[in-house]
């Protein structure tokens, strides 16, 4: 019953807040992936829409732990769960934390497994416009528009990910919003993260988001994991095709963006959505790397099949308009560039010597697939 699930989520949120206020162990919501996808398959086989509590993982807004129960043939995600507003079905928002709920189809995309570089002559085009003596009396806004028109729209290229998925859309959206904010086209919602003026010569600066985690905490038996670290950071380079030292302004911006990313994500739903997707990609990488599906005895064939779990089709973003914005003598041209899938893999691990993870996994008496506590 949906009302019972909503009541349980609300009770879980209240219990979590009270526990944190009292300094007690955190309260977690648990989602069984095999049972979640079994519910989805049951609906699809019956020709029915997938229920909302399946489509939005029971309102989970943040995944923190992964538990394997070989004897129960179960693979469970644990994390923050709360009621959500589903007015926007593409991005249901948690009512308390403001983060989007985790859709299992993003998990499917990252399990199954973009970038378009600016034209190689883009910097020459920009330089020619700046140096052209006939443009000396042209306003800054007009020069910026000349750059946009001469460089032209840039084609978005997708690598290792289907272009017509929600995941692909969010990646392009978040990266484009990043470029607009970094160039000063859009104001930053966090005062400490603002466009830094570059007063020296014309210089290209590339900014791109990458997964960024602390070493994965793993139990002695290899069946419990804690995902640690922020999950996202911003890199900067002075070369559009290689990693080279960026300008001080770009480096400073990347550092502040990374430092205050949680606050940015709280203000910009697209960033929070990208953070969730990166976490799910991390989980998918761990499932493949440690063969967690085999450990749990979970048959992934329906999830992995193109004819299995149905993905929502999104109109692919094929081009992105070039942005040019004048800032105190420096011109910057930006496009869409984001590395994603290859970096989302747990490369470093730390043994749980204090036994923290032993206290957390606990199946409920009724083994309800949706929410355990």
C-alpha positions as CSV (number, residue, x, y, z in Angstrom):
1,X,0.0,0.0,0.0
2,X,1.5,3.4,-1.1
3,X,0.1,5.1,2.0
4,X,1.9,2.6,4.3
5,X,5.2,3.1,2.4
6,X,4.8,6.9,2.7
7,X,4.1,6.6,6.4
8,X,7.1,4.3,6.9
9,X,9.4,6.7,5.0
10,X,8.1,9.7,7.1
11,X,8.7,7.7,10.3
12,X,12.2,6.7,9.1
13,X,13.1,10.3,8.4
14,X,11.8,11.4,11.9
15,X,13.7,8.5,13.5
16,X,16.9,9.5,11.6
17,X,16.7,13.1,12.7
18,X,16.0,12.2,16.3
19,X,18.9,9.6,16.3
20,X,21.4,12.2,14.9
21,X,20.3,14.8,17.4
22,X,20.9,12.2,20.2
23,X,24.2,11.2,18.7
24,X,23.0,7.7,17.9
25,X,23.7,5.4,15.0
26,X,22.3,6.7,11.7
27,X,19.0,5.4,10.5
28,X,19.1,3.8,7.1
29,X,16.6,2.9,4.4
30,X,17.4,-0.3,2.6
31,X,16.6,-1.3,-1.0
32,X,17.0,-4.8,-2.4
33,X,18.1,-4.5,-6.0
34,X,17.0,-8.1,-7.0
35,X,13.5,-7.5,-5.5
36,X,13.3,-4.0,-6.9
37,X,13.9,-5.2,-10.4
38,X,11.7,-8.3,-9.9
39,X,8.8,-5.9,-9.1
40,X,9.7,-3.9,-12.2
41,X,9.7,-7.1,-14.4
42,X,6.4,-8.2,-12.9
43,X,4.8,-4.9,-13.9
44,X,6.3,-5.0,-17.4
45,X,5.3,-8.6,-18.0
46,X,1.7,-7.7,-17.0
47,X,1.7,-4.8,-19.4
48,X,1.4,-2.4,-16.5
49,X,3.4,0.8,-15.7
50,X,6.2,0.4,-13.2
51,X,4.9,1.6,-9.8
52,X,6.3,4.9,-8.6
53,X,8.0,3.4,-5.5
54,X,9.9,1.1,-7.8
55,X,10.7,3.9,-10.4
56,X,12.1,6.1,-7.6
57,X,13.7,3.4,-5.3
58,X,11.2,4.0,-2.5
59,X,12.4,7.6,-2.2
60,X,16.1,6.9,-1.7
61,X,18.0,10.2,-2.3
62,X,21.6,9.1,-1.4
63,X,23.3,5.7,-1.5
64,X,25.9,5.1,1.2
65,X,26.4,1.4,1.7
66,X,26.2,-1.8,-0.3
67,X,25.5,-5.2,1.4
68,X,25.6,-8.7,-0.1
69,X,23.5,-11.5,1.5
70,X,24.6,-14.7,-0.3
71,X,22.3,-16.9,1.9
72,X,19.3,-14.7,1.1
73,X,20.4,-14.2,-2.6
74,X,20.1,-10.5,-2.0
75,X,22.1,-7.4,-3.0
76,X,21.0,-4.3,-0.9
77,X,21.7,-0.6,-1.2
78,X,21.4,1.4,2.0
79,X,21.2,5.2,2.4
80,X,18.9,8.2,3.0
81,X,15.2,7.7,2.3
82,X,12.4,10.2,2.5
83,X,9.1,11.3,1.0
84,X,9.4,12.9,-2.5
85,X,7.6,15.3,-4.7
86,X,6.9,13.7,-8.1
87,X,5.4,16.6,-9.9
88,X,8.4,16.4,-12.2
89,X,8.5,12.7,-13.0
90,X,11.9,13.1,-14.7
91,X,13.4,14.5,-11.4
92,X,11.3,13.7,-8.3
93,X,12.8,15.8,-5.4
94,X,13.1,14.7,-1.8
95,X,10.9,16.8,0.4
96,X,13.5,17.2,3.2
97,X,17.0,17.2,1.6
98,X,16.0,18.6,-1.8
99,X,18.0,16.0,-3.6
100,X,16.5,14.0,-6.5
101,X,15.4,10.4,-5.8
102,X,17.4,7.7,-7.4
103,X,15.7,6.2,-10.4
104,X,16.7,2.5,-11.0
105,X,16.8,3.2,-14.8
106,X,19.9,5.2,-14.2
107,X,21.4,2.2,-12.5
108,X,20.5,0.2,-15.6
109,X,22.1,2.7,-17.9
110,X,25.3,2.7,-15.9
111,X,25.3,-1.1,-15.8
112,X,24.9,-1.3,-19.5
113,X,27.0,1.3,-20.5
114,X,30.2,12.5,-24.6
115,X,32.0,14.5,-25.3
116,X,32.5,16.9,-28.1
117,X,35.7,18.9,-28.3
118,X,35.5,22.5,-29.5
119,X,36.7,22.9,-33.1
120,X,40.4,22.8,-33.3
121,X,40.5,26.2,-34.9
122,X,38.2,27.8,-32.3
123,X,41.0,29.7,-30.5
124,X,42.3,31.0,-33.8
125,X,38.9,32.3,-34.7
126,X,38.6,34.0,-31.3
127,X,42.1,35.5,-31.6
128,X,41.4,36.8,-35.1
129,X,38.3,38.6,-33.9
130,X,40.1,40.2,-31.0
131,X,43.1,41.4,-33.0
132,X,41.1,42.6,-36.0
133,X,41.7,46.4,-36.0
134,X,38.2,47.0,-37.5
135,X,36.7,45.5,-34.3
136,X,38.3,48.0,-31.9
137,X,35.1,50.1,-31.7
138,X,32.8,47.1,-31.6
139,X,31.2,46.6,-28.2
140,X,32.1,43.8,-25.9
141,X,28.7,42.2,-26.4
142,X,28.9,42.4,-30.1
143,X,32.4,40.8,-30.1
144,X,31.1,38.0,-28.0
145,X,28.3,37.4,-30.4
146,X,30.7,37.4,-33.3
147,X,32.6,34.6,-31.6
148,X,29.5,32.6,-31.1
149,X,28.5,33.0,-34.8
150,X,31.9,32.3,-36.2
151,X,32.8,29.3,-34.0
152,X,29.3,27.9,-34.5
153,X,27.3,25.3,-32.6
154,X,29.2,22.3,-31.3
155,X,28.1,18.7,-31.8
156,X,27.7,16.7,-28.7
157,X,29.4,13.3,-29.0
158,X,28.4,10.4,-26.6
159,X,30.9,7.7,-25.7
160,X,29.9,4.5,-23.9
161,X,26.4,5.7,-23.1
162,X,23.2,5.8,-25.1
163,X,22.3,9.4,-26.2
164,X,18.6,9.0,-25.7
165,X,18.7,8.2,-22.0
166,X,18.0,10.4,-19.0
167,X,21.5,9.9,-17.8
168,X,23.0,11.3,-21.0
169,X,20.6,14.3,-20.8
170,X,21.6,15.1,-17.2
171,X,25.3,14.8,-18.0
172,X,25.0,17.4,-20.8
173,X,22.7,19.6,-18.8
174,X,25.0,19.7,-15.8
175,X,28.1,20.4,-17.8
176,X,26.5,23.2,-19.8
177,X,25.2,24.8,-16.6
178,X,28.8,24.5,-15.3
179,X,30.2,26.3,-18.3
180,X,27.6,29.1,-18.1
181,X,28.3,29.6,-14.4
182,X,32.1,29.4,-14.8
183,X,32.1,32.0,-17.5
184,X,29.9,34.4,-15.6
185,X,26.9,34.1,-17.9
186,X,24.8,32.8,-15.0
187,X,25.2,33.9,-11.4
188,X,26.5,31.4,-8.9
189,X,24.1,30.4,-6.1
190,X,27.1,30.1,-3.8
191,X,28.9,33.3,-3.1
192,X,32.3,31.6,-2.6
193,X,32.1,30.1,-6.1
194,X,32.1,33.0,-8.5
195,X,33.8,33.7,-11.8
196,X,37.4,34.8,-11.2
197,X,38.7,37.6,-13.4
198,X,41.5,36.8,-15.8
199,X,43.3,40.0,-16.7
200,X,46.2,38.6,-18.6
201,X,46.5,37.4,-22.3
202,X,43.8,35.4,-24.0
203,X,44.0,31.9,-22.8
204,X,41.9,28.8,-23.3
205,X,40.7,27.1,-20.2
206,X,38.9,23.7,-20.1
207,X,36.8,22.7,-17.2
208,X,35.3,19.2,-16.7
209,X,33.7,17.2,-14.0
210,X,35.0,13.8,-12.9
211,X,34.1,11.2,-10.2
212,X,36.1,11.7,-7.0
213,X,35.9,9.2,-4.1
214,X,37.8,8.3,-1.0
215,X,39.1,4.7,-0.7
216,X,36.1,2.3,-0.5
217,X,35.7,0.8,3.1
218,X,35.3,-3.0,2.8
219,X,34.4,-5.5,5.5
220,X,36.6,-8.5,6.2
221,X,34.3,-10.9,4.4
222,X,34.0,-8.7,1.4
223,X,30.2,-8.5,1.6
224,X,29.7,-5.0,3.0
225,X,30.9,-1.7,1.5
226,X,30.8,2.0,2.4
227,X,30.9,4.6,-0.4
228,X,33.0,7.5,0.9
229,X,34.0,10.9,-0.4
230,X,32.2,13.7,-2.2
231,X,31.8,11.8,-5.5
232,X,32.4,14.8,-7.8
233,X,35.2,17.3,-8.4
234,X,36.0,19.8,-11.1
235,X,39.3,19.7,-13.1
236,X,40.9,22.4,-15.1
237,X,43.4,22.5,-18.0
238,X,44.9,25.1,-20.3
239,X,44.7,22.8,-23.3
240,X,41.5,21.6,-24.9
241,X,42.9,18.3,-25.9
242,X,45.3,17.5,-23.0
243,X,45.7,17.9,-19.3
244,X,48.0,20.9,-18.7
245,X,48.3,23.5,-16.0
246,X,45.5,25.9,-16.2
247,X,45.5,29.6,-15.5
248,X,45.4,30.7,-11.8
249,X,41.9,31.9,-12.3
250,X,40.7,28.6,-13.7
251,X,42.5,26.6,-11.1
252,X,41.0,28.7,-8.3
253,X,37.6,28.3,-9.7
254,X,37.9,24.6,-10.0
255,X,39.2,24.4,-6.4
256,X,36.3,26.4,-5.0
257,X,33.7,24.6,-7.1
258,X,34.9,21.3,-5.7
259,X,35.1,22.6,-2.2
260,X,31.5,23.9,-2.2
261,X,30.0,21.3,-4.5
262,X,27.6,20.1,-1.8
263,X,26.2,23.6,-1.5
264,X,26.0,24.0,-5.3
265,X,24.2,20.6,-5.6
266,X,21.7,21.8,-2.9
267,X,20.9,24.8,-5.1
268,X,21.1,23.3,-8.6
269,X,19.1,20.1,-9.0
270,X,21.0,19.1,-12.1
271,X,24.3,19.0,-10.1
272,X,22.6,16.8,-7.4
273,X,21.2,14.6,-10.2
274,X,24.7,14.2,-11.7
275,X,26.0,13.3,-8.2
276,X,23.4,10.6,-7.8
277,X,24.2,9.2,-11.3
278,X,27.9,9.2,-10.4
279,X,27.1,7.2,-7.2
280,X,25.1,4.7,-9.2
281,X,27.8,4.4,-11.8
282,X,30.2,3.7,-8.9
283,X,27.9,1.0,-7.6
284,X,27.6,-0.5,-11.1
285,X,31.4,-0.5,-11.5
286,X,31.7,-2.3,-8.1
287,X,29.0,-4.9,-9.1
288,X,31.0,-5.6,-12.3
289,X,34.4,-5.5,-10.6
290,X,33.6,-7.7,-7.6
291,X,30.9,-9.7,-9.4
292,X,28.4,-8.8,-6.7
293,X,25.6,-10.2,-8.7
294,X,27.2,-13.6,-8.6
295,X,28.0,-13.3,-4.9
296,X,24.3,-12.5,-4.3
297,X,23.0,-15.1,-6.7
298,X,21.2,-12.4,-8.7
299,X,20.5,-13.1,-12.4
300,X,21.1,-9.8,-14.2
301,X,20.1,-11.0,-17.6
302,X,16.7,-9.2,-17.7
303,X,18.3,-6.0,-16.4
304,X,21.1,-6.1,-18.9
305,X,19.0,-7.0,-21.9
306,X,17.9,-4.2,-24.3
307,X,14.5,-6.0,-24.3
308,X,14.5,-6.2,-20.5
309,X,14.1,-3.2,-18.2
310,X,12.5,-0.4,-20.3
311,X,14.4,2.9,-20.4
312,X,12.6,6.2,-20.8
313,X,13.5,7.6,-24.2
314,X,14.8,11.2,-24.1
315,X,15.3,13.3,-27.2
316,X,19.2,13.4,-27.5
317,X,20.9,16.7,-27.3
318,X,22.8,16.8,-30.6
319,X,24.3,20.3,-30.5
320,X,25.3,22.8,-27.9
321,X,25.5,26.5,-28.6
322,X,29.0,28.0,-28.2
323,X,29.2,30.5,-25.4
324,X,31.4,33.6,-25.5
325,X,31.4,36.1,-22.7
326,X,33.7,39.1,-22.2
327,X,35.4,39.4,-18.8
328,X,38.0,42.2,-18.2
329,X,40.1,41.7,-21.3
330,X,39.9,38.0,-21.5
331,X,37.6,36.1,-23.9
332,X,36.6,32.5,-23.1
333,X,34.9,30.1,-25.5
334,X,33.1,27.1,-23.9
335,X,31.3,24.0,-25.1
336,X,30.3,20.6,-23.6
337,X,33.0,18.3,-22.3
338,X,32.5,15.8,-19.5
339,X,34.4,12.6,-18.8
340,X,32.2,10.2,-16.9
341,X,32.0,6.4,-17.1
342,X,35.6,5.3,-17.2
343,X,36.6,7.2,-14.0
344,X,33.7,5.8,-11.9
345,X,35.4,2.8,-10.5
346,X,36.5,2.0,-7.0
347,X,40.3,1.7,-7.4
348,X,41.4,2.1,-3.8
349,X,40.1,0.2,-0.8
350,X,40.5,0.3,3.0
351,X,39.9,-2.6,5.4
352,X,37.2,-2.0,8.0
353,X,39.5,-2.7,11.0
354,X,37.0,-1.1,13.5
355,X,34.2,-3.4,12.4
356,X,31.9,-0.5,11.6
357,X,30.1,-2.3,8.7
358,X,29.3,-5.3,10.8
359,X,26.7,-3.3,12.8
360,X,24.8,-1.9,9.8
361,X,23.3,-4.7,7.6
362,X,20.1,-6.1,9.1
363,X,17.3,-7.7,7.1
364,X,13.8,-7.0,8.6
365,X,11.7,-9.8,9.9
366,X,9.2,-9.5,7.0
367,X,12.0,-9.0,4.5
368,X,10.1,-6.2,2.8
369,X,12.0,-5.4,-0.4
370,X,11.2,-1.7,-0.3
371,X,12.3,-0.3,3.0
372,X,14.1,-2.1,5.8
373,X,15.1,-0.6,9.1
